[in-house]
Amino acid sequence: MATGWNLHGQCDVGGWRNIVAIAGGWRRTVGLRADGTVVAIGRKHEGACDVTAWRDIVAITAGDWHTVGVKSNGMVVATGNNQYGQCRVADWRGIVGAAAGYLHTVGLTADGKVLATGTRDEGQCDVDDWHDIIAIAVGSSHTLGLRSDGTVLATGWNDFGQCDVQGWSDIAAIAAGCAHSIGIRMDGTARAAGDNSYRQCDVRGWHSVKLPCTRLNRSSLKNALRLS
């Protein structure tokens, strides 16, 4: 199901079936089917919805103008706007997760390292020295990495303090918006940093947030990623 602004048909998903994951980009929606194929609807400019030929996909992510898929063999495919090289992922190997931002793409390798491609004007791709990462997330122009010890790394655009996560600990999951960052702790509480113009960081009252990964300790989660 989908609701909201539908100028380009991005909410016309009523006929989709057997969907196991979804991603939303700027004016489009992407769905991953159980058989590893992908569907997309919405703004078709620049080829961001050209996914009908994709096969063996296990994860999807959508940036503003480009779409990325992780294959079962650890390779990555991408389509859409490539002005800054954000779709140059053909040589990536051993990828277990990906995240797409405004004009950059980030990949998580099975050994806990991070790759990045695309525009580097805000430092959002400065991840070469990251290690022991078990999850990644990206905003428009910043990148987050969750380490196996529950701390969080951040790089990129920081005008609103969205990268000020140095004091976070015991984090189990992360997410990023345009200019804010969210962390869910193992105890089900939340942390937030960044733009709070629309109260998107007002999470102090959140409790008992449940995530699948809270059933695992971080060591088990790290091992599961490496075996995937």
ABEGO torsion letter per residue (X at the ends): XBBEBAAAGAABAAABBGBABBBBBBGBBBBBBAAGBBBBBEBABGGAABAAABBGBABBBBBAABBBBBBAAGBBBBBEBAAAGAABAAABBGBABBBBBAABBBBBBAAGBBBBBEBAAAGAABAAABBGBABBBBBAABBBBBBAAGBBBBBEBAAAGAABAAABBGBABBBBBAABBBBBBAAGBBBBBEBAAAGAABAAABBGBBBAAAABBAAAAAAAAAAX
